[in-house]
């Protein structure tokens, strides 16, 4: 989900019934952590009517269920790829591109003078580092990839 929490069905519902909760979580991206916090805020908010609480909690559960289904479909895909015994070309290409980009940045930082004074390069370095380390390597080469 790329849209912010305030732009979801639950967010729009809370805008009218519990704007104080939306003030807290409105600009966050909806995920299990945010949904758990929102659920707790809804349950503890005494200004929301019991009927509105019931609707809001149901919408929270629906969003959480959609997230779980999305995660399960990604896992199922990986399991099916492993069952066929074929190699995932995208996995190899993504890993190679990520590794080459990362190595280039390390080379540039170590051997190229002034590169760290270039604001654009520093931003690029942060993006590649974040994508390579936290996303690509953790997803494709993490401990659950072989299971």
VENMOPE-V9301 format. One record per pair of residues at least 24 apart in sequence whose ideal C-beta (glycine too) atoms are under 8 Angstrom apart, sorted by sequence separation. I is the first residue (numbers start at 0). J is the second residue. D is the distance in whole Angstrom. If there is no record, write none. Layout:
BEGIN
i = [I | I]
j = [J | J]
d = [D | D]
END
This chain:
BEGIN
i = [3 | 4 | 13 | 17 | 20 | 104 | 3 | 4 | 19 | 34 | 2 | 3 | 101 | 1 | 2 | 17 | 19 | 100 | 101 | 0 | 9 | 13 | 34 | 0 | 4 | 17 | 34 | 0 | 17 | 97 | 101 | 16 | 100 | 101 | 16 | 31 | 34 | 4 | 29 | 97 | 98 | 17 | 97 | 16 | 31 | 30 | 29 | 17 | 97 | 16 | 97 | 94 | 12 | 13 | 93 | 94 | 12 | 94 | 9 | 12 | 93 | 94 | 9 | 90 | 8 | 9 | 9 | 9 | 8 | 7 | 0 | 77]
j = [27 | 28 | 37 | 41 | 44 | 128 | 28 | 29 | 44 | 59 | 28 | 29 | 127 | 28 | 29 | 44 | 46 | 127 | 128 | 28 | 37 | 41 | 62 | 29 | 33 | 46 | 63 | 30 | 47 | 127 | 131 | 47 | 131 | 132 | 48 | 63 | 66 | 37 | 62 | 130 | 131 | 51 | 131 | 51 | 66 | 66 | 66 | 55 | 135 | 55 | 136 | 135 | 54 | 55 | 135 | 136 | 55 | 139 | 55 | 58 | 139 | 140 | 58 | 139 | 58 | 59 | 61 | 62 | 62 | 62 | 66 | 144]
d = [7 | 7 | 8 | 7 | 6 | 7 | 6 | 5 | 7 | 6 | 8 | 8 | 6 | 7 | 8 | 6 | 7 | 5 | 7 | 7 | 7 | 8 | 6 | 5 | 6 | 7 | 5 | 8 | 5 | 8 | 5 | 6 | 7 | 8 | 8 | 7 | 7 | 7 | 6 | 7 | 7 | 7 | 4 | 4 | 6 | 7 | 8 | 7 | 4 | 7 | 7 | 6 | 7 | 6 | 6 | 8 | 6 | 6 | 7 | 6 | 7 | 7 | 4 | 5 | 6 | 6 | 8 | 6 | 8 | 7 | 7 | 7]
END
